[in-house]
Amino acid sequence: MSTSFKEYSARLAAILNSHEWEEVMPLAQAVERCWREGNQVFLCGNGGSAGNAVHLANDYLYGIAKETGKGLRVHALSANPAVITCLANDVSYDAIFSEQLAVLGQKGDLIICLSGSGNSPNILKALRQAKSMDIQSCAILGFSGGEAKALADIPLHFSINDMQISEDLQLVVGHMLMQYLYSRKNQIQ
């Protein structure tokens, strides 16, 4: 049993040690711009990535500033089951994020899509909706990066064929951003 734990940690460590982390800077700058200018940041994903989106929205709402009213204007589009089930039932599951973005988003906002495969139809539709509204987009991706890699303005791709490690890396990037933003809070406020 411990062999599988060692193998998992070795695969995760290998990608952490080999990745070119400066690729995260354009996303850090985009999130910082939204924070400075009062624009919104949207996060979305399916399954474990949906949970990561909610987790990171929490971190950015309060954790980057740790002062009442000083955090980022952030929304996890995967957080409201009433909205998601309504849209899935009345429109389509493919539209659960794009329909929310069409109402809540504005030019100058940012959407961060979290996807292992980069091929989920609702992620692709959200990226297309963002483009049509002049909303900057990022996709944090695993596997081949899928179609989302070409659609996102800022693709962050980890070439790993493992869903759990792909999801781990979403949080790694998200937590890197949180600490980066927290270190710059005095320059933003």
TORTORTOR-373845 format. One record per residue (C-alpha): z, x, y. Coordinates in steps of 0.001 Angstrom, whole numbers, plus 500000, padded with zeros to 6 digits. Layout:
N
ZXY...
***
This chain:
189
500000500000500000500902502752502485497428504246501947495812501233503597498201501554506555497287505231506942493572504445506665493827501740509333495743503983511720493277506823511079490284504582511934492012503374515103493028506904516108489482508203515510487925505730517912490702506188520477490164509955520401486357509878520467485678507186523069484458508100526558487215506354528512485620506881531931483428503912530923486417501702531796486360502728535481483612500270536598485688497438535135488842498776536795487008498875540121485667495338539648489114493933538861490643495858541766487951494458544094488776490921542977492472491566543562491881493028547013489430490323548123491232487359546555488510486586544036489291485209540595489095486910537224488336484830534135488966485926530553487655484317527395487309484916523688487526483211520303490279483455517695492284486659518122490213487464521198491312484117522685494913485188522172494134488525523826492586486708526796495776484678527282497931487786526870495978489753529473495903486853531933499699486888531778499767490633532430497453490364535447499042487301537007502444488911537350502666492295535631500314494255537891502452493627540972505825492386539693506317490532542964506088486789543469502667485778544747501194489295544672499356489270541319495742488656540493494143485198540596493383485057536878492538482363534330492240482497530546489475480021529724490735479903526136494247478728527136493934474958527559493421473137524236492850469776525940489960471170527990488533473133525057488580470184522658487190467833525302484260470132526050483672470919522369483608467195521571481718465890524608479316468777525330479369471410522548481565474208521298478982476606522740479865475294526230483683475561526183483736478571528514480547478098530552481488474542531562484873475727532854483259478620534694480711476261536286483578474302537892486131477034538626483990480088539330482556481267542612480260484022543751482210487287543789484472486389540866484536488321537576484498487184533958485702489413531131484457488274527728486251489552524649484189489508521464484164491475518245480521490775517409479081490108520855477061487271519355479306484205519711477168481466521299479947480383523672480395483972524912476650484378525458476494481058527308479437482097529526477671485373530381474485483493531273476455481004533376478110483886535223474741485451535978473420482150537353476418481932539729476398485577540857479690486196539051480052489756537805480555490052534055482112492428531589482144492238527804484528494245525622482762494468522288482929495879518778480423496160515931476868496588517354477768494918520647475397492065519861473454490213522542476434490356524899475980494104525296472670493537527103473828490448529031477023491844530552476936493734533844479656496022532471479462496332528679482348498216527062481223498812523507483252500284520664481017500942517678483501499949514979482736497532512146486278496193511932487356492984513657491042493873513857490385497268515443487882495618517808490631493235518896493149496088519178490748497860521539490473494787523774494212495067524392494040498841524806491468498434527592493394495514529052496643497452529128494914500495530604493702498235533414497163496762533879498765500177534306495932501392536543496277498351538803500063498570538869499782502209539982497597501054542902499569497965543934500806499512547187497204500169548241496186496556547541499008494558549103
***
